[in-house]
Amino acid sequence: QVRLVESGGGLVQAGGSLKLSCAASGSTNSIVAMAWYRQAPGNNRDLVATITSGSTATYADSVKGRFTISRDGTENTMYLQMNNLKPEDTAVYYCNAVTTFRAYPYWGRGTQVTVSS
């Protein structure tokens, strides 16, 4: 069992920055990859960025150069540094973890990010 708790969301003006955190607990040694997804009202849940246990990161084209994903293995925490935020980044951001013992990933409950123009 893995539990994921997101934090750090909020309201920010366009061009501003936020840093999201995802704290993992439970069987964290089984996590092989983690990711951030986001979902705006009426839209699908879209992949934002991923990071493997070896710290290899990938990004959606829409956030490349603005967002940075990282992971602190000691603290079992994943981060998403978001810079130069745009109104279209407004969404609920979800943390996701893939493990060695379950076929489908674990999800957090999400944190709201709102970017005003």
C-alpha positions, -999 to 999 in steps of 0.1 A, spaced: 0 0 0 12 35 -9 -4 67 2 2 100 -17 -6 134 -4 -2 165 -25 3 201 -13 15 235 -25 -13 245 -47 -29 279 -47 -37 311 -66 -10 329 -85 -8 355 -112 3 347 -147 41 347 -148 44 336 -112 57 304 -97 45 276 -74 61 244 -61 40 214 -55 49 185 -32 38 149 -31 46 130 0 46 93 -3 43 69 26 38 31 31 57 7 7 78 35 -9 107 11 -17 84 -5 -43 79 27 -62 96 25 -97 82 58 -111 62 88 -102 43 114 -121 23 146 -120 -10 148 -139 -35 176 -142 -71 179 -149 -90 211 -158 -128 212 -156 -144 194 -185 -110 180 -197 -93 147 -194 -65 140 -169 -33 148 -187 3 138 -180 25 167 -170 58 151 -161 73 118 -150 104 108 -130 118 73 -126 136 58 -96 168 66 -114 157 103 -117 151 102 -155 125 130 -162 101 135 -191 78 164 -197 47 173 -217 55 197 -245 32 223 -230 54 226 -198 89 220 -211 113 247 -201 89 260 -174 83 230 -150 109 209 -133 101 175 -116 123 162 -89 123 135 -62 139 134 -28 144 97 -21 154 103 15 121 122 23 100 101 -1 88 133 -16 83 143 -52 82 180 -63 70 200 -93 86 234 -96 63 255 -119 77 288 -133 62 313 -157 27 300 -150 0 306 -176 -38 307 -172 -40 275 -192 -20 258 -164 -51 261 -141 -61 226 -131 -62 201 -102 -27 185 -101 -25 149 -91 4 128 -79 8 92 -93 31 64 -83 38 31 -101 49 2 -80 64 -32 -84 34 -50 -68 3 -35 -83 -8 -34 -120 -23 0 -117 -8 31 -101 -17 49 -69 -32 84 -69 -33 113 -45 -64 134 -41 -50 164 -59 -42 200 -52 -58 230 -70 -36 254 -90 -53 286 -103 -34 310 -125 -51 344 -130 -45 366 -161 
